Amino acid sequence: REKGVVIARRGSGGGTVYHDLGNVNFSFFTDKPSHCPAKNLTFLADTLNQWADLGLKTNKRHDMSIGEAKVTGSASRIIRTGSFHHCTLLVTSSLSSLSSVLQGDPHITTSIATASVPSPVTNLASHSRDVILTPGHVISHVTSSYLSRYDVHFPEPELPWKPEQDTAGDVMVVDALPESVDEPEHKTWDWVFGRTPKFTRSFGGGLEVVVDKGVVVEVSDRRLEEVIGTPFDQTTIQQML
């Protein structure tokens, strides 16, 4: 928030992902028997390698990488009526911004959350010698390849807004998204922070605060007793000390 980055929480769970306009997200929706993230990533890697000779490889963690550096991470969700798998794809992202906002808090001493596995990252555009890669080009090429591979044909959809292409042809500009696209329940504090796994945050000098589901449940110093039962706010606690 200090850097002006909006925080959102996705239904598929998993580690933290940084998004900017240089990062593309692909989603694959299927019925449960057809759910296969490995197949989706193999399609992406093969398509991009044949097009731009990037040397992309997939692994058992459902990542794609060039050498030792990741360009994508995956998450999935399976429910009774179907499933989806989505993945990021770093094309021209700001890697310095990505690194600065994904630094973990070193003062969280205990947590039941699954620890993230830090990895070096890179952009696709940095490894393309003969093809100019932009997010718009990648979206267009992958989409057309997917439709061709699976022989998919459908009429042009009727959009509830009028899109306009920018002069480079890479960005679709819209005045406003329709209300049906906006999901306010996914922006609430209860959804974004209220399901956070239990953790302990140290403030130095032996002072610790235990937080469960985003709410302070225990403190080690009487000066902080008034924050018990309130949403965890690091700045407020520091000002009280």
N, C-alpha and C positions, 0 to 999 in steps of 0.2 A: 504493500500500500504506500509506503514511503517513496517508492520509485514510480508511483502512478500506475502500477500494474493491477488490473482487476482480477480478483480471486473468484474462481468458479469451482464447482465440484461435480464430477461426472458419475453417472450411475454404474459404470463398469468398475470403479475402484482402481486400485493400483497406485503406482508412484506418481509424483508430480511431473507435469508437462508444461513447458513454456511455449506459448503461441505468440507469434507476430505475423506480419503479412508475408514473411519469407518462409513460413512453415505451412505445409499443406497437410490436411487430415483426410484420409480415405476411410470410408465405412462400408462394410460388407454385411448385408442383412440376408439371412438364410433361415430355413427351418432347422430344427435341432439336428436331424441326421446329417445335414449337409454342412454343419459348422466345422470349418477346418482352417484355422489361422495360417498354418504352414503352407497350405495351397495358395492362399491369398498372397502371402509374402513372396512365394516362388513366382507367381504371376507378375508381381510388381518388379522383382529383381530381374527376371528374364526380359520383360518389356523394356525396362530402362537400360539394361545392358546392351540389348540389340540395337537400341536407338542411339545411345551416347557412349557405349563402351566404357562403363564406369567401374567395372570390377566389383559390383555389389554381390555380397554373399549373405545368406540367412543362417540363423543358428537355432538351437533348441529353445532358447528363451523368447523366440518369436521377435527377434530384432533383425535389422539389416545393417550391415557395416561395409565400409571400404577400408581394407587393412584392419587396423585395431580400433578404428573410430566409428562410432555409431552414427547412423543417419535417421534411424527410426526406432520407435518403441511401440509396443502393442498392449492393448487391453481388450477384454471380451466380457460379454454378459450373456448368460443362457437362462431363459425363462420358459414357462410351460408352453407358450405359443410360438416360440422361435428363439433366435439368437442373433447377436451381432458381434463383429470384430472390427475394431478401428485401430488405425495406426497413424503416427505422425510421419512426416517426411521433410527433413531439413533441406531446403533448396537454396535460399539466400538469407537465412535468418541471421540476426545479430548474435553471434556466439558470445560476445562479451556481455551482453545483457542477459542472455541465457545463464551464463555462469554466475553472474552477480545475484540473480534472484533465486537460484536453486541451491544456495548455500544453506545447509542445515544449521539449526541453532545449537552451538556447542554447549550451551548451558542446560539443555534437556538431559538430565542424568539417567532417567529410566523411562522406558516406554514399551507398551505391548504391541506397538505398530511394527509392521514388517520393515526392516531397515532397507533403505534404497541402496542400490549398488552403483556407485559413481563410475562413469565411463567417459573417456575422451569422445568428443563429437566433432563432426565436420559437415560441411554443406556439399550437396551434390554439385553445385555450380563450380566449386573449386577443383573438381576432378574431371570436368568435361573439356576435352581439347578441341573437338570439331563442331560441337553443337552448343548453341547458346541456350542455357537453361534458366528459365524464370518460372515462378509458380504457375503463371498462366499457361506457359508452354507444356509444363509437366501435366497439369490437369487435363488439358486438351488431348495430349498424346495418350495418356493412360486411359482416359475415358473412351476414346475412339478404339483403342486396342481391345479394351474389355468388351465393348459392344460387338466388335468384329469377331473376337474369339468365341463368344457365346451366341453369335448370330441373333442379337437382340435388336428388335425394331419396335419403335413406339412413336406415336405422334408428338409433335411439339406441345409441351404443356402450356396451359393458359395461366400465366403468372398474375398474381394479384397486384403487382406493381410493374412499372415500365422500366426495364433495364436499359442502360446506355453503356457502350464500350468506350474506354478511354482511347487516346490517340495511338497508344502502343498496342492496343488489342489484348492487353494482359489482365485487365481488371474490369469486373462488371460493377458499375456504379449504380446504386439505387438511392432514391430520396429517403425512403423509410421502409422498414420491414413490416409486413402485415402482422396484426396482433396474434394470429395463429402460430407464428414462428417464435414469438416471445413467450418464455415460460417463467413467470414471476416466482413460482414456488421454488424454482431452482436457485433463486437469488436470496432466499431468506436466510437469516442467521442460523435457524434450526437445521437447515439442510447443509449449508456450507461449513459451519463450525460445530453444530450440535451433535454430530456423530463422531467427533474426533476420539480416537482411542485414548485411554488413560495414560497420563505422563506426569513426570515430576520435573519442575523447572527450578534450577538453583539461581539465587540472586547474590551469592557470595556470603562469606562469614557464617556459614552453616544455615543460612535462611533458605528454606525450600517451600514451594507451593505445589500442591497436588491438584491436578486438573482432570476431570472426567466428563466426557461429552461436552467439552467446551466450558464447563462451569467449575469454579474453584470449590473443592470439597474439603481441603485440609491445608493448614498453614503451620509453620514451625515457630512463628513469632506472634505474640499477642497484638502487636501493632497492626497486624493485617487481618485480624479476626473479622472486621466488618466486610471484607471482600468475599468471605465464605458464602456460597450460594449465588454469587454473581458471575456473569460471563468473564472469563479470563481476559485481562487487559494488561499487558506487560508495562506499558507506559504509566498507567495509573498506579500500579504497585511500586514502580521505581520512584514515583513522586511522593509516595507515602513514607519512604524510608529515609 
